[in-house]
C-alpha cells in the first residue's frame, strides 16, 4: 500500500487500506495521516471521515475524533455506524446529553440494536434519569439475558434509586450467571445496610473484606454493621485498623467511640470524641457521652 501511494499519490483506496492496516496493527497514530489523505481525496465520503475519527480516537485525540464523526454525520445522517461511534465518543467525553441524542438517533435507525439501548442507558445514568435508564437496560437484557455485567449495572441503578428489592433480584440473576465480584457484593451490602438488614449485610461485608483486606471502606461498613448488632468487641477489631488506614474518617471514629463507650472504656471514648470535635461540632449525644465518661471517671 505504501508503494502504491508512492507511485500514485492520488490513489484514494490505497490510502484507506494503508490506514486500516495500520489500525489492525494497533498503530492508530500512524494511521491518521493516510486516512486523512483518503478523506481529502474523497470529500463527500462519510465513511472516510468516520475512519479518520476512529484513528484519532484510538490515538487518544477524542475531541478531534468527535469533530470527524460530526462531519461524517452531516454527509450521511442515516448511517448507524457513524451515530454509534459519535454517541460512544460523546459519552466517554462526559457529554451525556449529546450522547443521549445520538443513541436515540441510532435506535430510531436500528430499534433492534441491543448495544444502542445499553449505551443510551449509560447516558441516562450520567444525567441521573434513573427510571428511563433502567428501562433501557431491560430492553438490552431482552436481547442479551446472560450479560451479568449489564444486570449488575441495572442493579446499581435500582439500588441507588432506593429500589432495593428489585436491585437485589437483579443481583441474584447476575450471580446465577457468574460468581459475584466486589462490585456486585458491594451493591448487595449497600442495599442491606440501607434497609438496616444487618444480619444479611455482615456476611456479605466479610466476603468483601476478604477479597480486599486493604480497602478501609469495606472494613468501615462491616464495623458499623457490627456496632448496630451490638457486637462491640468484633466491631473494634475491624474499626481500629480501618481508622488507621483512613484517619480522616469521622464516621469510623464515631463507631469506635460508640463501641468503646458501650464496653465501658471511657478513656478511649473521650480520646475518639476529642479527635472528632477537632473536625466538627459534636451533636447532643456526643456531649452526653463525654459528660457520662467524665462522671464515670470520677471527674464531676
Secondary structure, DSSP 8 states (H G I E B T S, - for coil): -HHHHHH-TT-HHHHHHHHHHHHHTT-HHHHHHHHHHHHHHTTT-HHHHHHHHHHHHHTT-HHHHHHHHHHHHHH-TT-HHHHHHHHHHHHHTT-HHHHHHHHHHHHHH-TT-HHHHHHHHHHHHHTT-HHHHHHHHHHHHHH-TT-HHHHHHHHHHHHHTT-HHHHHHHHHHHHHHS---HHHHHHHHHHHHHTT-HHHHHHHHHHHHHH-TT-HHHHHHHHHHHHHTT-HHHHHHHHHHHHHH-TT-HHHHHHHHHHHHHTT-HHHHHHHHHHHHHHS---HHHHHHHHHHHHHTT--
